[in-house]
Every structure is written in C-alpha cells, then in structure tokens.
Amino acid sequence: MNTGVFAKAANAVISSAGRYDYYLNEVLQPVIETWQCYNNSCGELVIDSSRQAGELTLRSRAICVEDNVTQVLVEWHAEDSIQALYDYNAQQCHWQINAEAKQILALTPSPIYPLMRVFTGAIIKRVAQLGGNAPIIVPDIRTDTLGNQKLRPYRATRSCAFIADEEIRIQGGKYRCGCWSFIGDQYGEGSRFWLDAHNNLLRYSWLQAPGQAWRVDRVEVKF
C-alpha cells in the first residue's frame, strides 16, 4: 500500500485551507473538521481533510487530476485502526485493519465520495452531470456497520437537483450560492446544500431526527 504519494512535496505550499463548523440546534458542537490543499511530489493536487468527534478520528486524502479523483486514502481511528486505499487507476481498494494483512477488493467505476465536507460540492456536481441520479462509492461509515468492517466500499445511489440561487451569510460575510438537494442514506428531502461558483460546499443543513437540526458552515483560513 503506497501511501507516500499523498505526502506534501518538500517545496510545496498550502494553497488553501479551512475548517467546517458544526451546529446542532444553532449550538456550536465539539467537532473539529479541517481541510487543506497542496501538491505532492508528482505535482498532483492533494486535498487532505480530517474530522475529530469524541473518540473517533477520521481522515481522507484524495489525489485529484483534472477534476477527477484518482486515489483516496481513508483512515479510521477509534477502537480499531483501519486504513483503506481506493486506487481508481487499478480499480482496487486495499483495505487493512490494525496493521494486519491487507485485503484487495474490486471497485466499480462509479465516482467516489471521500466522506468529508470539502469533497461534497464536487460529488453533487458529478451526480448532476450523470443525470441527477447515479450510483456512487462511499467508504462505509454507516452506524449499523460493525466497527471492524468500516471503510469498505459501499455502493449507494444519490440524487441531486438544483433549487435556486441564494445569498447566505457566514460569520458576517455574504456569499452568492446555488442551493441544491442531495438525497440518499441519511440525507432526506429536506436536506439542503449551498455551493459557490467553484463548487465548494459553503453550508449544508439536515434534520437528523425530530428536534435535531444540523447546520455546517465552511470557514476558510486566509494566508
């Protein structure tokens, strides 16, 4: 499992970085999700994002070539430590738990969603390009999946639709966005996703259960 391709090149700079803030019923939650973009030693763009919530740490690093995700390295650290390398050049997923012998799983050519919020805008636009309803591959972190089976390829169907152009406010700033629906798994009809002109996810909202309304906002760090 060659993970060195995800490292930042020695002379590379971080081109952009930021975080996503999580609010439950308008109260800021202790969820830390950060992201940064840089080039690897091959000159390829790497998007690196991690999330810490309680005892769980989740990290996704994706190599992007001409707007296509070619490789994704996902790490799950909780009771077990799991690592999965999704290699779309070879159509394989290399899955390993607790440093044991890795398993090689076949991948379908469906687009991958590398879990983190920084990747959400791109997968919404990709599903839209595929007609608004398409199968995607998601590393499995569903709540009913056993802990020692996390991150295996899970094939899901997602649908999306453009709703309207809107202006939103985040920490005093005004942003023109396209508001989208993106439906599947935990996201129902009422979920909303706001993307800027570069397909960055600036905000999303969804109702987890009655009385549990989530809002997530993107905050970019200025260099």
Disulfide bonds with the S-S distance in Angstrom:
none
